[in-house]
Amino acid sequence: MGDLIQVLDLTKSYNSIFAVDHLSFDVKGGEVFGFLGPNGAGKTTTIRMMVGLTQPGSGTALINGHDVLKEPVEVKKIIGLVPETSNLYGELTAFKNLIYQGELYGIPRKERRVRSIKLLEEFGLREHQEKPFQALSRGLKRRLTIAAALIHNPEILFLDEPTTGLDVMSARGLRELIGDLKRKGVTLFLTTHYIPEAEGLCDRIAVIVKGKIMVIDTPENIKAQVKDTEILEIKLDRITEDLKNKLLSMEAIEKILIAESRIRFHTQKLDQVAFPIIKTIEQHGARIQAINTLSPSLEDAFVRITGLDSELMKIDKPLKMGPD
């Protein structure tokens, strides 16, 4: 399929500071396209401009050939939006929320009832259909919000931080649901600050930092940008503070990650540093329990490309108050 979304020199500034800095990119029909970046990178602002909720400072977006600024009604017919904070009504039941969304899109009464029941079944919500939205768990609220965004059978679904604030099982279920939507031919544009989520879900990823796109490519091609980096992982019986300080001071090592009893050494000169590392460990009385070499991950590539600490990406933004 060809390009379904075209973003053309899109900008947005606040107090002379660019939140979105001249972005241009395309999204192909049928793909899952991810915006990956830390909180405050401009991801939500970009989505809001792409769907017509925020006026851009300059530039525009074409959604299946329709200019979002000049043809907003046509654009709304072919897109669905799942905002980070749900836009459904807390006092309405799950079923009535879907019915109401169908009414807003002008779907005939009989048809919106049929579609609502079908969506409740597909999303595992049929047994909860008479519960008020506000009484549902966070995971079920997110499922219903996605179902509501699909009531008019849109070609494109925008999801803003879809798994933020969800427990592990709910987040896993939601990722499976996103995979199901892709298999049905829906084009998905999602934002996330979870690197593993972007890697597992997206066909292509745009890495965005401070309103600028650093790279756009497939996860595999992005990882290939750090193919010259090798990773040595060593598991020890113990790690003393002296040993840690000594290892951190060694040359030819780009980065060291220490988690409990495991240490990962990132280097472009593994053949030169492996023996000194092992010798240093032995000199400090620690015992090696396992040693492995690993391929660089998307997280490693993200750190190299952006210069940001990957720990920054694991920090959730504060959850907003509201029906979600």
Residue frames relative to the residue before (quaternion, step in Angstrom):
aa qw qx qy qz dx dy dz
M 1.0000 0.0000 0.0000 0.0000 0.00 0.00 0.00
G 0.5000 -0.6639 0.4717 0.2947 3.54 -1.19 0.60
D 0.7242 -0.4019 0.3146 0.4636 3.53 -1.32 -0.22
L 0.2209 -0.7814 0.5745 0.1029 3.56 -0.80 1.08
I 0.7628 0.1970 -0.1139 0.6053 3.57 1.23 -0.55
Q 0.0096 -0.7676 0.6408 0.0056 3.55 -1.02 0.84
V 0.1165 -0.7780 0.6157 0.0457 3.56 -0.70 1.11
L 0.1223 -0.8384 0.5308 -0.0173 3.54 -0.65 1.22
D 0.8365 -0.2452 0.1258 0.4737 3.57 -0.41 1.31
L 0.1784 0.8279 -0.5058 0.1641 3.55 0.95 0.96
T 0.0327 0.8008 -0.5962 0.0460 3.59 -0.88 0.97
K 0.0463 0.7543 -0.6549 0.0025 3.51 -1.34 0.45
S 0.0113 -0.8122 0.5828 -0.0221 3.56 -0.77 1.01
Y 0.1531 -0.7496 0.6382 0.0858 3.51 -1.28 0.59
N 0.8324 -0.0429 -0.0154 0.5522 3.57 -0.67 1.13
S 0.6916 -0.5142 0.2456 0.4437 3.56 0.98 1.01
I 0.6056 0.5091 -0.3740 0.4838 3.60 1.25 0.29
F 0.4000 -0.7358 0.4966 0.2281 3.57 -0.75 1.07
A 0.2252 -0.7321 0.6303 0.1267 3.55 -0.88 1.07
V 0.7476 0.0931 -0.0574 0.6551 3.55 1.24 -0.66
D 0.1405 -0.8576 0.4947 -0.0092 3.54 -0.46 1.27
H 0.8022 -0.3308 0.1748 0.4653 3.57 -0.04 1.38
L 0.1653 0.8091 -0.5390 0.1659 3.57 0.62 1.18
S 0.0472 0.7594 -0.6478 0.0374 3.53 -1.07 0.87
F 0.2783 0.7379 -0.5808 0.2017 3.58 -0.85 1.01
D 0.3158 -0.7313 0.5744 0.1888 3.56 -1.31 0.31
V 0.1739 -0.7455 0.6322 0.1199 3.54 -1.27 0.51
K 0.3530 -0.7554 0.5201 0.1852 3.57 -0.76 1.08
G 0.5773 -0.5870 0.4462 0.3510 3.54 -1.17 0.62
G 0.8172 0.2687 -0.2046 0.4670 3.57 -0.95 0.89
E 0.6361 0.5345 -0.3509 0.4319 3.60 1.20 -0.09
V 0.3681 -0.6431 0.6074 0.2863 3.51 -1.40 0.22
F 0.0715 -0.8087 0.5836 -0.0188 3.54 -0.48 1.26
G 0.1503 -0.8336 0.5298 0.0416 3.56 -0.72 1.07
F 0.2363 -0.7044 0.6516 0.1532 3.51 -1.19 0.75
L 0.0301 -0.8214 0.5685 -0.0350 3.58 -0.38 1.23
G 0.3655 0.7191 -0.5320 0.2576 3.55 -0.74 1.02
P 0.6279 -0.5459 0.3858 0.3986 3.58 -1.22 0.35
N 0.6481 -0.4797 0.3962 0.4392 3.55 -1.27 0.22
G 0.7695 0.3090 -0.2533 0.4982 3.56 -0.92 0.94
A 0.4814 0.6957 -0.4226 0.3250 3.60 1.27 0.10
G 0.5973 -0.5700 0.3710 0.4251 3.61 1.22 -0.36
K 0.3741 0.7664 -0.4618 0.2438 3.59 1.26 0.14
T 0.7101 0.4502 -0.2685 0.4700 3.58 0.76 -1.04
T 0.6233 0.5400 -0.3401 0.4519 3.59 0.99 -0.78
T 0.6394 0.5259 -0.3240 0.4579 3.59 1.01 -0.80
I 0.6528 0.5034 -0.3164 0.4694 3.59 0.87 -0.92
R 0.6639 0.5176 -0.3165 0.4373 3.60 0.85 -0.93
M 0.6567 0.4760 -0.3174 0.4913 3.60 1.05 -0.63
M 0.6526 0.5372 -0.3147 0.4319 3.59 1.00 -0.78
V 0.7512 0.3606 -0.2132 0.5102 3.60 1.09 -0.62
G 0.6019 -0.6287 0.3381 0.3579 3.59 1.24 0.20
L 0.4943 0.6677 -0.4299 0.3537 3.60 1.20 0.31
T 0.7661 0.1979 -0.1203 0.5995 3.57 1.25 -0.44
Q 0.4127 -0.7044 0.5228 0.2453 3.56 -0.93 0.89
P 0.3709 -0.7326 0.5179 0.2396 3.63 -0.76 0.94
G 0.5508 -0.5814 0.4741 0.3658 3.54 -1.24 0.41
S 0.7531 -0.1421 0.0941 0.6354 3.55 1.15 -0.75
G 0.6948 0.4454 -0.3467 0.4457 3.54 -1.28 0.32
T 0.1518 -0.7755 0.6048 0.0992 3.55 -1.32 0.00
A 0.3043 -0.7100 0.5902 0.2344 3.55 -1.35 -0.15
L 0.2324 -0.7416 0.6133 0.1408 3.55 -1.11 0.75
I 0.1133 -0.7834 0.6101 0.0335 3.57 -0.76 1.08
N 0.8029 -0.1809 0.0369 0.5668 3.55 -0.26 1.33
G 0.7596 -0.3985 0.1750 0.4833 3.53 0.98 0.98
H 0.6321 0.5265 -0.3322 0.4614 3.60 1.25 -0.21
D 0.3909 -0.7172 0.5318 0.2237 3.56 -0.82 1.02
V 0.4456 -0.7284 0.4537 0.2550 3.58 -0.63 1.15
L 0.6662 0.4930 -0.3046 0.4694 3.62 1.14 -0.54
K 0.7610 0.3873 -0.1962 0.4820 3.58 0.97 -0.84
E 0.7958 0.2046 -0.0959 0.5618 3.60 1.13 -0.60
P 0.0156 0.8598 -0.5103 0.0121 3.62 0.76 0.99
V 0.6366 0.5329 -0.3394 0.4423 3.61 1.02 -0.73
E 0.6537 0.5050 -0.3109 0.4702 3.58 0.95 -0.87
V 0.6349 0.5336 -0.3245 0.4548 3.58 1.02 -0.80
K 0.6778 0.5129 -0.2982 0.4343 3.59 0.87 -0.95
K 0.6016 0.5753 -0.3546 0.4258 3.59 1.18 -0.50
I 0.7860 0.3490 -0.1630 0.4836 3.58 1.07 -0.69
I 0.6981 0.4110 -0.2885 0.5104 3.59 1.25 0.15
G 0.1619 -0.7244 0.6552 0.1407 3.51 -1.35 0.41
L 0.1688 -0.7977 0.5743 0.0732 3.58 -1.04 0.77
V 0.0974 -0.7515 0.6511 0.0427 3.54 -0.99 1.01
P 0.1795 -0.8180 0.5368 0.1024 3.60 -0.07 1.24
E 0.6601 -0.5086 0.3713 0.4096 3.54 -1.27 0.37
T 0.7405 0.2291 -0.1482 0.6142 3.58 1.08 -0.74
S 0.4946 -0.7138 0.4056 0.2851 3.57 -0.59 1.16
N 0.3071 -0.7506 0.5627 0.1602 3.53 -1.18 0.72
L 0.4720 0.6734 -0.4476 0.3514 3.62 1.21 0.33
Y 0.5396 -0.6568 0.4462 0.2801 3.54 -1.30 0.38
G 0.4750 -0.7367 0.4178 0.2388 3.55 -0.63 1.22
E 0.7167 0.4603 -0.2635 0.4527 3.60 0.98 -0.79
L 0.6184 0.5320 -0.3502 0.4603 3.61 1.22 -0.34
T 0.5185 -0.6225 0.4810 0.3350 3.57 -1.15 0.62
A 0.6890 -0.4529 0.3552 0.4405 3.55 -1.29 0.24
F 0.6730 0.5032 -0.2907 0.4574 3.58 0.90 -0.97
K 0.7018 0.4709 -0.2792 0.4559 3.59 0.84 -0.96
N 0.5793 0.5573 -0.3821 0.4558 3.60 1.13 -0.50
L 0.6655 0.4887 -0.3049 0.4747 3.58 0.95 -0.85
I 0.6284 0.5349 -0.3280 0.4598 3.57 0.98 -0.86
Y 0.6705 0.5069 -0.2936 0.4552 3.57 0.91 -0.94
Q 0.6444 0.5079 -0.3247 0.4705 3.60 0.98 -0.82
G 0.6365 0.5272 -0.3216 0.4621 3.58 1.03 -0.77
E 0.6314 0.5307 -0.3181 0.4675 3.57 1.09 -0.78
L 0.6340 0.5392 -0.3291 0.4460 3.58 1.01 -0.81
Y 0.7143 0.4289 -0.2467 0.4950 3.58 1.08 -0.72
G 0.5314 -0.6766 0.3879 0.3307 3.58 1.27 0.17
I 0.3563 0.7269 -0.5080 0.2942 3.59 1.16 0.50
P 0.5321 -0.6437 0.4381 0.3325 3.64 -0.82 0.92
R 0.6646 -0.5665 0.3149 0.3718 3.58 -1.08 0.84
K 0.6920 0.4741 -0.2961 0.4568 3.60 0.75 -0.96
E 0.6704 0.5101 -0.2947 0.4512 3.56 0.97 -0.92
R 0.6759 0.4862 -0.3237 0.4495 3.62 0.89 -0.80
R 0.5974 0.5455 -0.3602 0.4645 3.60 1.15 -0.54
V 0.6555 0.5077 -0.3012 0.4710 3.58 0.95 -0.93
R 0.6738 0.4918 -0.2976 0.4643 3.59 0.90 -0.92
S 0.6418 0.5365 -0.3304 0.4371 3.59 0.97 -0.83
I 0.6646 0.4938 -0.3038 0.4713 3.58 0.91 -0.90
K 0.6472 0.5224 -0.3189 0.4544 3.57 0.97 -0.84
L 0.6683 0.4948 -0.2998 0.4676 3.60 0.94 -0.86
L 0.6186 0.5367 -0.3443 0.4591 3.60 1.01 -0.77
E 0.6651 0.4934 -0.2980 0.4748 3.58 1.00 -0.82
E 0.6818 0.5049 -0.2926 0.4412 3.59 0.86 -0.96
F 0.7529 0.3895 -0.2002 0.4912 3.56 1.06 -0.75
G 0.5115 -0.6813 0.4023 0.3352 3.59 1.27 0.29
L 0.5135 0.6705 -0.3846 0.3726 3.57 1.14 0.67
R 0.3862 0.7628 -0.4670 0.2256 3.62 1.24 -0.07
E 0.6901 0.4810 -0.2921 0.4550 3.60 0.93 -0.83
H 0.7010 0.4346 -0.2578 0.5032 3.58 1.28 -0.30
Q 0.3790 0.7951 -0.4355 0.1856 3.58 1.27 -0.02
E 0.7261 0.4117 -0.2538 0.4888 3.62 1.09 -0.53
K 0.5176 0.6246 -0.4264 0.4001 3.59 1.25 0.13
P 0.5049 -0.6184 0.4917 0.3477 3.60 -1.03 0.68
F 0.6188 -0.5687 0.3938 0.3724 3.56 -1.07 0.74
Q 0.6739 0.5213 -0.3026 0.4271 3.58 0.93 -0.90
A 0.6620 0.5074 -0.3081 0.4576 3.61 1.20 -0.37
L 0.5543 0.6206 -0.3892 0.3952 3.60 1.25 -0.16
S 0.5614 -0.5717 0.4710 0.3691 3.55 -1.26 0.43
R 0.6714 -0.4971 0.3484 0.4251 3.58 -1.21 0.36
G 0.6583 0.5168 -0.3166 0.4465 3.59 0.95 -0.81
L 0.6719 0.4793 -0.2949 0.4815 3.59 0.99 -0.83
K 0.5947 0.5545 -0.3588 0.4584 3.59 1.10 -0.65
R 0.6691 0.4953 -0.3079 0.4605 3.57 0.94 -0.90
R 0.6263 0.5332 -0.3324 0.4615 3.59 1.04 -0.76
L 0.6798 0.4829 -0.2941 0.4671 3.58 0.90 -0.92
T 0.6208 0.5398 -0.3449 0.4519 3.59 1.04 -0.72
I 0.6457 0.4927 -0.3168 0.4899 3.60 1.04 -0.76
A 0.6315 0.5331 -0.3322 0.4547 3.59 0.96 -0.86
A 0.6573 0.5168 -0.3091 0.4531 3.58 0.95 -0.88
A 0.6546 0.5156 -0.3077 0.4593 3.58 1.07 -0.74
L 0.7011 0.4555 -0.2567 0.4849 3.59 1.27 -0.37
I 0.3917 0.7698 -0.4494 0.2279 3.60 1.27 -0.11
H 0.7510 0.3675 -0.2061 0.5084 3.62 1.08 -0.67
N 0.4803 -0.7089 0.4037 0.3221 3.59 1.28 0.45
P 0.0891 0.8326 -0.5413 0.0760 3.61 0.70 1.02
E 0.5124 -0.6336 0.4860 0.3161 3.55 -1.23 0.51
I 0.7868 0.2234 -0.0756 0.5703 3.56 1.13 -0.75
L 0.1021 -0.7830 0.6113 0.0527 3.57 -0.98 0.88
F 0.1952 -0.7641 0.6088 0.0860 3.55 -0.85 1.08
L 0.0311 -0.7970 0.6030 -0.0140 3.58 -0.80 1.03
D 0.1691 -0.8017 0.5701 0.0611 3.56 -0.60 1.18
E 0.8204 -0.1843 0.0668 0.5371 3.59 -0.47 1.28
P 0.0112 -0.8830 0.4685 0.0268 3.62 0.79 0.99
T 0.7809 0.3473 -0.1976 0.4801 3.64 0.99 -0.64
T 0.3810 0.7361 -0.4871 0.2753 3.61 1.22 0.09
G 0.8312 0.2174 -0.1764 0.4803 3.56 -0.91 0.95
L 0.5725 0.5897 -0.3885 0.4166 3.59 1.26 -0.02
D 0.5073 -0.6048 0.5039 0.3506 3.56 -1.21 0.50
V 0.7333 -0.4625 0.2726 0.4171 3.56 -1.27 0.39
M 0.6985 0.4744 -0.2846 0.4539 3.59 0.83 -0.96
S 0.6507 0.5062 -0.3210 0.4662 3.61 0.97 -0.80
A 0.6458 0.5173 -0.3170 0.4635 3.57 1.01 -0.84
R 0.6430 0.5163 -0.3236 0.4640 3.58 0.99 -0.81
G 0.6571 0.5127 -0.3075 0.4591 3.58 0.95 -0.87
L 0.6550 0.5123 -0.3109 0.4603 3.56 1.03 -0.79
R 0.6302 0.5194 -0.3350 0.4699 3.60 1.04 -0.73
E 0.6301 0.5164 -0.3346 0.4737 3.59 1.03 -0.72
L 0.6313 0.5383 -0.3196 0.4577 3.55 1.05 -0.80
I 0.6323 0.5221 -0.3234 0.4723 3.59 1.02 -0.82
G 0.6327 0.5270 -0.3218 0.4673 3.58 1.05 -0.77
D 0.6360 0.5276 -0.3208 0.4628 3.58 1.04 -0.79
L 0.6466 0.5212 -0.3199 0.4560 3.59 0.99 -0.85
K 0.6324 0.5263 -0.3342 0.4599 3.58 1.01 -0.77
R 0.6625 0.5094 -0.3098 0.4534 3.57 0.95 -0.87
K 0.6550 0.4928 -0.3076 0.4833 3.58 1.19 -0.46
G 0.6092 -0.6080 0.3324 0.3857 3.58 1.28 0.04
V 0.4588 0.6674 -0.4657 0.3565 3.60 1.26 0.16
T 0.3438 -0.7031 0.5815 0.2221 3.58 -0.99 0.84
L 0.1120 -0.8254 0.5531 0.0168 3.58 -0.75 1.06
F 0.0828 -0.7526 0.6527 0.0278 3.53 -1.01 0.96
L 0.0706 0.8258 -0.5538 0.0792 3.58 -0.48 1.15
T 0.2704 -0.7220 0.6098 0.1838 3.51 -1.23 0.59
T 0.0959 0.7894 -0.6019 0.0737 3.56 -1.11 0.65
H 0.2294 -0.7320 0.6104 0.1976 3.54 -1.26 0.38
Y 0.5263 0.5962 -0.4160 0.4410 3.58 1.32 0.32
I 0.3667 -0.7643 0.4858 0.2129 3.59 -0.37 1.22
P 0.6721 0.4799 -0.3335 0.4546 3.68 0.79 -0.82
E 0.6141 0.5474 -0.3505 0.4476 3.60 1.06 -0.66
A 0.6541 0.5027 -0.3082 0.4738 3.58 0.93 -0.89
E 0.6675 0.5081 -0.3011 0.4534 3.56 0.93 -0.89
G 0.7216 0.4678 -0.2545 0.4423 3.59 0.94 -0.87
L 0.7645 0.4049 -0.1943 0.4625 3.58 1.07 -0.70
C 0.7680 0.4671 -0.2021 0.3888 3.55 0.90 -0.97
D 0.4293 -0.6607 0.5569 0.2628 3.53 -1.15 0.75
R 0.7765 0.0021 -0.0007 0.6301 3.55 1.11 -0.80
I 0.1992 -0.7777 0.5905 0.0819 3.53 -1.19 0.65
A 0.1654 -0.7217 0.6599 0.1278 3.53 -1.15 0.76
V 0.2299 -0.7599 0.5944 0.1282 3.57 -0.68 1.09
I 0.0335 -0.8239 0.5644 -0.0393 3.58 -0.58 1.18
V 0.0220 0.7771 -0.6254 0.0675 3.54 -0.93 1.02
K 0.8501 -0.0325 -0.0200 0.5252 3.58 -0.84 1.04
G 0.7485 -0.4470 0.2136 0.4409 3.54 0.90 0.99
K 0.6875 0.4410 -0.2805 0.5041 3.60 1.26 -0.02
I 0.3981 -0.6897 0.5508 0.2498 3.54 -1.11 0.74
M 0.2943 -0.7774 0.5383 0.1385 3.56 -0.75 1.12
V 0.7795 -0.1120 0.1095 0.6065 3.57 1.06 -0.78
I 0.0861 -0.7489 0.6520 0.0812 3.57 -1.24 0.56
D 0.3476 0.7211 -0.5415 0.2569 3.58 -0.70 1.05
T 0.6471 -0.4658 0.4025 0.4497 3.54 -1.31 -0.09
P 0.6382 -0.5205 0.3808 0.4204 3.62 -1.14 0.42
E 0.6589 0.5184 -0.3182 0.4425 3.59 0.93 -0.84
N 0.6812 0.4797 -0.2965 0.4668 3.59 0.92 -0.85
I 0.6171 0.5253 -0.3488 0.4707 3.59 1.09 -0.65
K 0.6538 0.5038 -0.3135 0.4695 3.59 0.97 -0.83
A 0.6114 0.5735 -0.3499 0.4183 3.58 1.10 -0.69
Q 0.5706 0.6075 -0.3801 0.4012 3.60 1.21 -0.39
V 0.7371 0.3186 -0.2268 0.5511 3.59 1.23 -0.24
K 0.2594 0.8053 -0.4998 0.1853 3.57 1.16 0.56
D 0.6126 0.5495 -0.3573 0.4417 3.59 1.23 -0.36
T 0.6062 0.5325 -0.3557 0.4716 3.57 1.30 -0.14
E 0.1353 -0.7695 0.6199 0.0731 3.55 -1.01 0.88
I 0.2295 -0.7813 0.5708 0.1055 3.55 -1.11 0.71
L 0.1250 -0.7673 0.6275 0.0439 3.52 -0.86 1.06
E 0.0857 -0.7983 0.5957 0.0240 3.58 -0.69 1.10
I 0.0350 -0.7984 0.6005 -0.0285 3.53 -0.79 1.07
K 0.1970 -0.7588 0.6117 0.1064 3.56 -0.95 0.96
L 0.1289 -0.8117 0.5692 0.0228 3.55 -0.79 1.09
D 0.5612 -0.5862 0.4506 0.3721 3.56 -1.25 0.34
R 0.7834 -0.0717 0.0429 0.6159 3.60 1.22 -0.48
I 0.1823 -0.7576 0.6167 0.1120 3.56 -1.26 0.51
T 0.1935 -0.7918 0.5715 0.0947 3.57 -0.49 1.19
E 0.6453 -0.5239 0.3860 0.4001 3.56 -1.26 0.36
D 0.6256 0.5404 -0.3326 0.4539 3.59 1.05 -0.77
L 0.6584 0.5019 -0.3057 0.4703 3.57 0.93 -0.90
K 0.6371 0.5369 -0.3247 0.4476 3.57 0.93 -0.89
N 0.6813 0.4922 -0.2888 0.4584 3.58 0.86 -0.97
K 0.6425 0.5250 -0.3197 0.4575 3.58 1.01 -0.81
L 0.6718 0.4945 -0.2956 0.4656 3.59 0.93 -0.90
L 0.6550 0.5286 -0.3122 0.4406 3.58 0.98 -0.79
S 0.6887 0.4856 -0.2730 0.4641 3.59 1.18 -0.55
M 0.4976 0.6824 -0.4242 0.3268 3.61 1.23 -0.14
E 0.4560 -0.6940 0.4955 0.2548 3.57 -1.09 0.73
A 0.7938 0.3357 -0.2624 0.4340 3.55 -1.40 0.33
I 0.5982 0.5073 -0.3827 0.4881 3.58 1.23 0.41
E 0.3790 -0.7571 0.4917 0.2037 3.59 -0.64 1.15
K 0.8006 -0.0836 0.1294 0.5790 3.54 0.89 -0.96
I 0.1296 -0.7585 0.6327 0.0866 3.55 -1.20 0.65
L 0.0941 -0.7723 0.6268 0.0419 3.55 -0.92 0.96
I 0.0872 -0.7986 0.5954 0.0137 3.55 -0.82 1.03
A 0.0749 0.7795 -0.6155 0.0895 3.57 -0.76 1.09
E 0.8152 -0.1338 0.0217 0.5631 3.54 -0.41 1.31
S 0.8190 -0.2230 0.1608 0.5036 3.63 -0.58 -1.07
R 0.6274 0.5373 -0.3370 0.4518 3.61 1.26 0.12
I 0.1073 -0.7709 0.6257 0.0519 3.55 -1.10 0.79
R 0.1182 -0.7764 0.6153 0.0678 3.57 -0.96 0.88
F 0.1668 -0.7794 0.6020 0.0487 3.53 -0.83 1.11
H 0.1541 -0.7722 0.6120 0.0734 3.60 -0.77 1.06
T 0.1747 0.7949 -0.5545 0.1739 3.55 -0.66 1.11
Q 0.3526 -0.6981 0.5721 0.2470 3.55 -1.27 0.36
K 0.7191 0.3734 -0.2187 0.5437 3.57 1.32 0.05
L 0.0024 -0.8580 0.5134 -0.0186 3.53 0.82 1.06
D 0.6503 0.5341 -0.3257 0.4311 3.58 0.97 -0.82
Q 0.6888 0.4754 -0.2797 0.4705 3.58 1.17 -0.54
V 0.7658 0.4063 -0.2033 0.4552 3.59 1.01 -0.76
A 0.5142 0.6781 -0.4238 0.3102 3.60 1.14 -0.48
F 0.6999 0.4699 -0.2902 0.4529 3.62 0.76 -1.00
P 0.6613 0.4912 -0.3333 0.4586 3.67 0.83 -0.81
I 0.6172 0.5389 -0.3504 0.4538 3.62 1.05 -0.71
I 0.6842 0.4837 -0.2892 0.4628 3.57 0.82 -1.01
K 0.6461 0.5216 -0.3204 0.4559 3.60 0.97 -0.84
T 0.6473 0.5193 -0.3164 0.4596 3.59 0.97 -0.85
I 0.6379 0.5273 -0.3238 0.4585 3.57 0.98 -0.84
E 0.6747 0.4963 -0.2922 0.4616 3.58 0.91 -0.93
Q 0.6442 0.5371 -0.3196 0.4410 3.58 1.01 -0.80
H 0.7122 0.4202 -0.2535 0.5020 3.58 1.15 -0.53
G 0.5833 -0.6594 0.3381 0.3327 3.58 1.25 0.40
A 0.4951 0.6382 -0.4488 0.3824 3.60 1.20 0.28
R 0.3198 -0.7496 0.5521 0.1761 3.56 -1.13 0.66
I 0.3643 -0.7274 0.5430 0.2084 3.58 -0.89 1.01
Q 0.1938 -0.8026 0.5583 0.0819 3.59 -0.73 1.10
A 0.7852 -0.0630 0.0403 0.6147 3.59 1.19 -0.51
I 0.0420 -0.7860 0.6166 0.0180 3.55 -1.17 0.62
N 0.0473 0.8066 -0.5816 0.0945 3.58 -0.83 1.03
T 0.2817 -0.6962 0.6187 0.2304 3.54 -1.31 0.35
L 0.1626 -0.8054 0.5687 0.0378 3.57 -0.99 0.92
S 0.4628 -0.6383 0.5303 0.3116 3.54 -1.28 0.44
P 0.5734 -0.5923 0.4275 0.3710 3.63 -1.07 0.63
S 0.3418 -0.7427 0.5469 0.1802 3.56 -1.07 0.79
L 0.6797 -0.4372 0.3694 0.4588 3.56 -1.31 0.01
E 0.5948 0.5636 -0.3557 0.4494 3.58 1.11 -0.66
D 0.6430 0.5130 -0.3193 0.4706 3.59 0.97 -0.84
A 0.6607 0.5005 -0.3058 0.4684 3.57 0.98 -0.87
F 0.6236 0.5461 -0.3386 0.4452 3.58 0.99 -0.83
V 0.6580 0.5096 -0.3069 0.4617 3.59 0.92 -0.92
R 0.6666 0.5050 -0.3046 0.4558 3.59 0.92 -0.91
I 0.7041 0.4845 -0.2698 0.4434 3.59 0.88 -0.97
T 0.7888 0.3575 -0.1664 0.4714 3.57 0.87 -0.98
G 0.3556 -0.7322 0.4998 0.2959 3.56 1.13 -0.63
L 0.5344 0.6278 -0.3995 0.4008 3.59 1.30 0.18
D 0.5087 -0.6003 0.5160 0.3385 3.54 -1.23 0.50
S 0.4729 -0.6987 0.4550 0.2849 3.59 -0.75 1.01
E 0.5504 0.6083 -0.4030 0.4058 3.62 1.16 -0.42
L 0.5672 0.6038 -0.3736 0.4174 3.59 1.17 -0.58
M 0.6641 0.5280 -0.2967 0.4383 3.56 1.09 -0.75
K 0.6593 0.5277 -0.3096 0.4371 3.59 1.19 -0.36
I 0.5699 0.5943 -0.3740 0.4268 3.56 1.32 -0.02
D 0.3072 -0.7505 0.5578 0.1768 3.58 -0.64 1.12
K 0.4536 -0.6224 0.5452 0.3312 3.55 -1.17 0.55
P 0.6272 -0.5364 0.3811 0.4168 3.62 -1.10 0.51
L 0.4675 -0.6737 0.4953 0.2870 3.56 -0.97 0.87
K 0.3955 -0.7236 0.5144 0.2355 3.57 -0.91 0.93
M 0.4901 -0.6281 0.5144 0.3172 3.52 -1.18 0.64
G 0.4111 0.6954 -0.5162 0.2844 3.56 -1.03 0.70
P 0.7673 -0.3876 0.2467 0.4474 3.60 -1.27 -0.09
D 0.6490 0.5062 -0.3390 0.4557 3.60 1.14 -0.42
